[in-house]
């Protein structure tokens, strides 16, 4: 997993929201999620909570 990759939360349905990796450090990944209103929500997740699209 590297910056710019598209990801989704592991275990969610395949049609769930897709985010873009902003930063990777050790086991933490900062992901930018595009919300319905068009603004970005940036959240840090454990690398094992995410899967590539």
Biopython code that builds the backbone (N, CA, C, O; Angstrom):
import numpy as np
from Bio.PDB.StructureBuilder import StructureBuilder

atoms = [
    (1, "UNK", "N", (0.854, -1.163, 0.000)),
    (1, "UNK", "CA", (0.000, 0.000, 0.000)),
    (1, "UNK", "C", (0.909, 1.238, 0.000)),
    (1, "UNK", "O", (1.841, 1.345, 0.797)),
    (2, "UNK", "N", (0.612, 2.167, -0.915)),
    (2, "UNK", "CA", (1.428, 3.377, -1.023)),
    (2, "UNK", "C", (0.537, 4.594, -1.261)),
    (2, "UNK", "O", (-0.657, 4.453, -1.524)),
    (3, "UNK", "N", (1.114, 5.769, -1.167)),
    (3, "UNK", "CA", (0.363, 7.003, -1.368)),
    (3, "UNK", "C", (-0.300, 7.006, -2.743)),
    (3, "UNK", "O", (0.317, 6.641, -3.744)),
    (4, "UNK", "N", (-1.563, 7.424, -2.774)),
    (4, "UNK", "CA", (-2.296, 7.499, -4.031)),
    (4, "UNK", "C", (-3.142, 6.278, -4.334)),
    (4, "UNK", "O", (-3.986, 6.329, -5.229)),
    (5, "UNK", "N", (-2.938, 5.166, -3.605)),
    (5, "UNK", "CA", (-3.740, 3.951, -3.817)),
    (5, "UNK", "C", (-5.175, 4.164, -3.349)),
    (5, "UNK", "O", (-5.417, 4.886, -2.382)),
    (6, "UNK", "N", (-6.116, 3.540, -4.030)),
    (6, "UNK", "CA", (-7.508, 3.546, -3.602)),
    (6, "UNK", "C", (-7.740, 2.380, -2.655)),
    (6, "UNK", "O", (-7.283, 1.267, -2.912)),
    (7, "UNK", "N", (-8.456, 2.636, -1.548)),
    (7, "UNK", "CA", (-8.699, 1.616, -0.526)),
    (7, "UNK", "C", (-10.142, 1.693, -0.037)),
    (7, "UNK", "O", (-10.839, 2.679, -0.273)),
    (8, "UNK", "N", (-10.576, 0.640, 0.646)),
    (8, "UNK", "CA", (-11.853, 0.634, 1.360)),
    (8, "UNK", "C", (-11.626, -0.096, 2.663)),
    (8, "UNK", "O", (-10.637, -0.813, 2.815)),
    (9, "UNK", "N", (-12.540, 0.083, 3.612)),
    (9, "UNK", "CA", (-12.420, -0.601, 4.896)),
    (9, "UNK", "C", (-12.651, -2.089, 4.701)),
    (9, "UNK", "O", (-13.600, -2.484, 4.022)),
    (10, "UNK", "N", (-11.806, -2.910, 5.281)),
    (10, "UNK", "CA", (-11.888, -4.365, 5.167)),
    (10, "UNK", "C", (-13.184, -4.864, 5.807)),
    (10, "UNK", "O", (-13.562, -4.413, 6.888)),
    (11, "UNK", "N", (-13.862, -5.796, 5.133)),
    (11, "UNK", "CA", (-15.072, -6.394, 5.671)),
    (11, "UNK", "C", (-16.350, -5.683, 5.262)),
    (11, "UNK", "O", (-17.442, -6.182, 5.536)),
    (12, "UNK", "N", (-16.242, -4.536, 4.616)),
    (12, "UNK", "CA", (-17.439, -3.819, 4.178)),
    (12, "UNK", "C", (-17.844, -4.312, 2.794)),
    (12, "UNK", "O", (-17.018, -4.896, 2.093)),
    (13, "UNK", "N", (-19.091, -4.095, 2.379)),
    (13, "UNK", "CA", (-19.525, -4.537, 1.047)),
    (13, "UNK", "C", (-18.674, -3.923, -0.062)),
    (13, "UNK", "O", (-18.102, -2.845, 0.098)),
    (14, "UNK", "N", (-18.602, -4.624, -1.179)),
    (14, "UNK", "CA", (-17.757, -4.175, -2.293)),
    (14, "UNK", "C", (-18.190, -2.829, -2.875)),
    (14, "UNK", "O", (-17.392, -2.159, -3.530)),
    (15, "UNK", "N", (-19.438, -2.423, -2.647)),
    (15, "UNK", "CA", (-19.892, -1.137, -3.187)),
    (15, "UNK", "C", (-19.760, -0.012, -2.160)),
    (15, "UNK", "O", (-20.346, 1.057, -2.333)),
    (16, "UNK", "N", (-18.987, -0.249, -1.083)),
    (16, "UNK", "CA", (-18.830, 0.772, -0.050)),
    (16, "UNK", "C", (-17.886, 1.879, -0.522)),
    (16, "UNK", "O", (-17.231, 1.759, -1.557)),
    (17, "UNK", "N", (-17.835, 2.935, 0.245)),
    (17, "UNK", "CA", (-17.059, 4.131, -0.087)),
    (17, "UNK", "C", (-15.577, 3.809, -0.280)),
    (17, "UNK", "O", (-15.009, 2.992, 0.445)),
    (18, "UNK", "N", (-14.965, 4.456, -1.260)),
    (18, "UNK", "CA", (-13.550, 4.268, -1.569)),
    (18, "UNK", "C", (-12.799, 5.531, -1.171)),
    (18, "UNK", "O", (-13.233, 6.647, -1.459)),
    (19, "UNK", "N", (-11.659, 5.335, -0.500)),
    (19, "UNK", "CA", (-10.820, 6.455, -0.098)),
    (19, "UNK", "C", (-9.475, 6.389, -0.801)),
    (19, "UNK", "O", (-9.140, 5.389, -1.436)),
    (20, "UNK", "N", (-8.706, 7.471, -0.680)),
    (20, "UNK", "CA", (-7.383, 7.546, -1.307)),
    (20, "UNK", "C", (-6.333, 7.720, -0.212)),
    (20, "UNK", "O", (-6.470, 8.573, 0.665)),
    (21, "UNK", "N", (-5.273, 6.891, -0.277)),
    (21, "UNK", "CA", (-4.203, 6.940, 0.715)),
    (21, "UNK", "C", (-3.435, 8.250, 0.563)),
    (21, "UNK", "O", (-2.978, 8.596, -0.527)),
    (22, "UNK", "N", (-3.299, 8.974, 1.678)),
    (22, "UNK", "CA", (-2.538, 10.225, 1.686)),
    (22, "UNK", "C", (-1.129, 10.018, 2.210)),
    (22, "UNK", "O", (-0.171, 10.590, 1.689)),
    (23, "UNK", "N", (-1.004, 9.183, 3.262)),
    (23, "UNK", "CA", (0.299, 9.003, 3.905)),
    (23, "UNK", "C", (0.342, 7.637, 4.577)),
    (23, "UNK", "O", (-0.654, 7.179, 5.138)),
    (24, "UNK", "N", (1.507, 6.988, 4.514)),
    (24, "UNK", "CA", (1.709, 5.702, 5.182)),
    (24, "UNK", "C", (2.901, 5.855, 6.118)),
    (24, "UNK", "O", (3.976, 6.286, 5.702)),
    (25, "UNK", "N", (2.700, 5.493, 7.405)),
    (25, "UNK", "CA", (3.818, 5.508, 8.349)),
    (25, "UNK", "C", (3.666, 4.315, 9.286)),
    (25, "UNK", "O", (2.678, 4.201, 10.012)),
    (26, "UNK", "N", (4.650, 3.435, 9.261)),
    (26, "UNK", "CA", (4.624, 2.198, 10.053)),
    (26, "UNK", "C", (3.340, 1.426, 9.771)),
    (26, "UNK", "O", (3.120, 1.001, 8.637)),
    (27, "UNK", "N", (2.482, 1.235, 10.785)),
    (27, "UNK", "CA", (1.233, 0.483, 10.607)),
    (27, "UNK", "C", (0.031, 1.408, 10.404)),
    (27, "UNK", "O", (-1.092, 0.929, 10.239)),
    (28, "UNK", "N", (0.249, 2.711, 10.414)),
    (28, "UNK", "CA", (-0.851, 3.664, 10.274)),
    (28, "UNK", "C", (-0.927, 4.210, 8.854)),
    (28, "UNK", "O", (0.088, 4.487, 8.215)),
    (29, "UNK", "N", (-2.157, 4.355, 8.383)),
    (29, "UNK", "CA", (-2.394, 4.872, 7.038)),
    (29, "UNK", "C", (-3.390, 6.017, 7.144)),
    (29, "UNK", "O", (-4.464, 5.861, 7.725)),
    (30, "UNK", "N", (-3.036, 7.162, 6.585)),
    (30, "UNK", "CA", (-3.938, 8.313, 6.570)),
    (30, "UNK", "C", (-4.712, 8.272, 5.251)),
    (30, "UNK", "O", (-4.122, 8.265, 4.171)),
    (31, "UNK", "N", (-6.050, 8.243, 5.360)),
    (31, "UNK", "CA", (-6.908, 8.090, 4.179)),
    (31, "UNK", "C", (-7.819, 9.299, 4.047)),
    (31, "UNK", "O", (-8.373, 9.780, 5.036)),
    (32, "UNK", "N", (-7.969, 9.782, 2.835)),
    (32, "UNK", "CA", (-8.876, 10.880, 2.526)),
    (32, "UNK", "C", (-10.152, 10.284, 1.940)),
    (32, "UNK", "O", (-10.129, 9.664, 0.877)),
    (33, "UNK", "N", (-11.271, 10.479, 2.650)),
    (33, "UNK", "CA", (-12.572, 9.974, 2.200)),
    (33, "UNK", "C", (-13.362, 11.140, 1.628)),
    (33, "UNK", "O", (-13.418, 12.202, 2.248)),
    (34, "UNK", "N", (-13.972, 10.969, 0.464)),
    (34, "UNK", "CA", (-14.822, 11.999, -0.137)),
    (34, "UNK", "C", (-16.244, 11.776, 0.384)),
    (34, "UNK", "O", (-16.837, 10.720, 0.162)),
    (35, "UNK", "N", (-16.773, 12.766, 1.069)),
    (35, "UNK", "CA", (-18.102, 12.644, 1.649)),
    (35, "UNK", "C", (-19.156, 13.077, 0.622)),
    (35, "UNK", "O", (-18.819, 13.669, -0.403)),
    (36, "UNK", "N", (-20.416, 12.784, 0.896)),
    (36, "UNK", "CA", (-21.505, 13.065, -0.038)),
    (36, "UNK", "C", (-21.620, 14.519, -0.436)),
    (36, "UNK", "O", (-22.023, 14.820, -1.560)),
    (37, "UNK", "N", (-21.274, 15.427, 0.459)),
    (37, "UNK", "CA", (-21.392, 16.852, 0.160)),
    (37, "UNK", "C", (-20.194, 17.386, -0.622)),
    (37, "UNK", "O", (-20.160, 18.565, -0.974)),
    (38, "UNK", "N", (-19.205, 16.520, -0.897)),
    (38, "UNK", "CA", (-18.055, 16.923, -1.700)),
    (38, "UNK", "C", (-16.826, 17.293, -0.886)),
    (38, "UNK", "O", (-15.764, 17.494, -1.476)),
    (39, "UNK", "N", (-16.910, 17.394, 0.423)),
    (39, "UNK", "CA", (-15.730, 17.735, 1.216)),
    (39, "UNK", "C", (-14.989, 16.481, 1.632)),
    (39, "UNK", "O", (-15.565, 15.395, 1.687)),
    (40, "UNK", "N", (-13.700, 16.638, 1.926)),
    (40, "UNK", "CA", (-12.844, 15.504, 2.266)),
    (40, "UNK", "C", (-12.780, 15.323, 3.774)),
    (40, "UNK", "O", (-12.690, 16.297, 4.521)),
    (41, "UNK", "N", (-12.827, 14.093, 4.212)),
    (41, "UNK", "CA", (-12.700, 13.735, 5.618)),
    (41, "UNK", "C", (-11.445, 12.882, 5.724)),
    (41, "UNK", "O", (-11.374, 11.817, 5.111)),
    (42, "UNK", "N", (-10.455, 13.328, 6.492)),
    (42, "UNK", "CA", (-9.177, 12.629, 6.588)),
    (42, "UNK", "C", (-9.126, 11.879, 7.917)),
    (42, "UNK", "O", (-9.296, 12.467, 8.985)),
    (43, "UNK", "N", (-8.886, 10.564, 7.829)),
    (43, "UNK", "CA", (-8.880, 9.694, 9.011)),
    (43, "UNK", "C", (-7.655, 8.790, 8.957)),
    (43, "UNK", "O", (-7.226, 8.367, 7.883)),
    (44, "UNK", "N", (-7.094, 8.497, 10.142)),
    (44, "UNK", "CA", (-5.972, 7.574, 10.225)),
    (44, "UNK", "C", (-6.489, 6.198, 10.631)),
    (44, "UNK", "O", (-7.245, 6.074, 11.595)),
    (45, "UNK", "N", (-6.080, 5.163, 9.894)),
    (45, "UNK", "CA", (-6.509, 3.779, 10.145)),
    (45, "UNK", "C", (-5.293, 2.895, 10.316)),
    (45, "UNK", "O", (-4.205, 3.227, 9.845)),
    (46, "UNK", "N", (-5.475, 1.754, 10.996)),
    (46, "UNK", "CA", (-4.452, 0.724, 11.051)),
    (46, "UNK", "C", (-4.389, 0.081, 9.669)),
    (46, "UNK", "O", (-5.424, -0.092, 9.025)),
    (47, "UNK", "N", (-3.214, -0.269, 9.209)),
    (47, "UNK", "CA", (-3.037, -0.802, 7.854)),
    (47, "UNK", "C", (-3.845, -2.097, 7.638)),
    (47, "UNK", "O", (-4.239, -2.397, 6.511)),
    (48, "UNK", "N", (-4.089, -2.856, 8.707)),
    (48, "UNK", "CA", (-4.829, -4.119, 8.576)),
    (48, "UNK", "C", (-6.335, -3.906, 8.477)),
    (48, "UNK", "O", (-7.068, -4.850, 8.183)),
    (49, "UNK", "N", (-6.817, -2.671, 8.721)),
    (49, "UNK", "CA", (-8.248, -2.371, 8.604)),
    (49, "UNK", "C", (-8.640, -2.006, 7.173)),
    (49, "UNK", "O", (-9.822, -1.816, 6.885)),
    (50, "UNK", "N", (-7.659, -1.909, 6.274)),
    (50, "UNK", "CA", (-7.923, -1.463, 4.907)),
    (50, "UNK", "C", (-7.584, -2.552, 3.897)),
    (50, "UNK", "O", (-6.761, -3.429, 4.162)),
    (51, "UNK", "N", (-8.229, -2.483, 2.737)),
    (51, "UNK", "CA", (-7.886, -3.378, 1.634)),
    (51, "UNK", "C", (-7.852, -2.567, 0.347)),
    (51, "UNK", "O", (-8.584, -1.587, 0.206)),
    (52, "UNK", "N", (-7.009, -2.970, -0.584)),
    (52, "UNK", "CA", (-6.915, -2.288, -1.861)),
    (52, "UNK", "C", (-8.133, -2.534, -2.717)),
    (52, "UNK", "O", (-8.838, -3.530, -2.553)),
    (53, "UNK", "N", (-8.373, -1.612, -3.633)),
    (53, "UNK", "CA", (-9.532, -1.745, -4.525)),
    (53, "UNK", "C", (-9.064, -2.292, -5.853)),
    (53, "UNK", "O", (-9.873, -2.485, -6.761)),
]
sb = StructureBuilder()
sb.init_structure("model")
sb.init_model(0)
sb.init_chain("A")
sb.init_seg("    ")
for serial, (resi, resn, name, xyz) in enumerate(atoms, 1):
    if name == "N":
        sb.init_residue(resn, " ", resi, " ")
    sb.init_atom(name, np.array(xyz, "f"), 0.0, 1.0, " ", f" {name:<3s}", serial, name[0])
structure = sb.get_structure()
